[in-house]
Each structure stands twice: as structure tokens, then as C-alpha cells.
Amino acid sequence: MKRIFHNKLVRDRIPDIVRENGGTPFSHEIRDDDVYHEELALKLIEEAKEVLEAQQKRNRESLLTEIADVQEVLGALMSAYGIGPSEVEMVRVKRNVQRGGFSKRILLEFVEEGKA
């Protein structure tokens, strides 16, 4: 019998889906908050990479799916830390005012530091 090792955080229904497809999942619930938070952060990186891959393929449907996955992980992170959407929005607006957004499409090539 072939085993495929994942050792990563997955969506709640994945073990059920594996069973429905004839597989036998080996999984457990993460009980340690620190481990859960770390796994969420790793999942966010995984999903962000998938956004990049979908963008590179120029596949809008795939891109939309991956962006939704990023939002799902962000929602779980916010919930895990007790952060509400209005709190995030307030910080986002503040940072936008202070540092700008991305609408001007600026690519910083390098910074030449002045002599002190």
C-alpha cells in the first residue's frame, strides 16, 4: 500500500474526502495553540505560493480559487488571535495613508545610501 506523507494543516473535511475516495487518512487534531498558529502561518505561505503559480499560468479561475484559499487561512489566523475584520481594516487604512498602496506599481530596484 502506497503512503503519501503530507504532515501539514489541511481543511476540516479533507480526511472525509480522502475516505470517500477510498483512502485511509492518518490525522490528528492540533491541540497546542503555538503549533496551530505556526501551522496556519506555514499554510498561508503555501497558499500565497499557489497564488503566484496560478498568476504565472494566467488562469483566472485558478487565481480566484487560490485567493479564496488565502482569505480562508487569513480568517483562521484572525480567529486564532482574536482579531476582528474592523481591526485589520483600521490598520490597513493607517498603513495605506502612511506608506501608500500598490496602485502606482512601483518596483524599487535599489537604494543608494547617502554619506553620513
Rosetta blueprint (number, residue, H / E / L):
1 M L
2 K L
3 R L
4 I L
5 F L
6 H L
7 N L
8 K L
9 L L
10 V L
11 R L
12 D L
13 R L
14 I H
15 P H
16 D H
17 I H
18 V H
19 R H
20 E H
21 N L
22 G L
23 G L
24 T L
25 P L
26 F L
27 S L
28 H L
29 E L
30 I L
31 R L
32 D L
33 D H
34 D H
35 V H
36 Y H
37 H H
38 E H
39 E H
40 L H
41 A H
42 L H
43 K H
44 L H
45 I H
46 E H
47 E H
48 A H
49 K H
50 E H
51 V H
52 L H
53 E H
54 A H
55 Q H
56 Q H
57 K L
58 R L
59 N L
60 R H
61 E H
62 S H
63 L H
64 L H
65 T H
66 E H
67 I H
68 A H
69 D H
70 V H
71 Q H
72 E H
73 V H
74 L H
75 G H
76 A H
77 L H
78 M H
79 S H
80 A H
81 Y H
82 G L
83 I L
84 G L
85 P H
86 S H
87 E H
88 V H
89 E H
90 M H
91 V H
92 R H
93 V H
94 K H
95 R H
96 N H
97 V H
98 Q H
99 R H
100 G L
101 G L
102 F L
103 S L
104 K L
105 R L
106 I L
107 L L
108 L L
109 E L
110 F L
111 V L
112 E L
113 E L
114 G L
115 K L
116 A L
